[in-house]
């Protein structure tokens, strides 16, 4: 899948927080946030991205990359 090599999107890793809820961090940027639900997290991410970038550098999309930490026996 080809993705643009410009700033049209920002990639965010989303994980379950050990204490509950979700945590998110943007790759390559100092953007971190957390929320109890995925819907709340999406809103918090939109706010965080808008605060982080000025209008000329603002990405058009936020790409969420979900990470599930699972342990299986050998």
Buried (B, 14 or more C-beta within 10 A) or exposed (E): EEEEEEEEEBBBEBBEEEEEBBBBBBEEBEBEBBBEEEEBBBEBBEEBBEEBBEEEEEBEEBEBEEEEEEEEEE
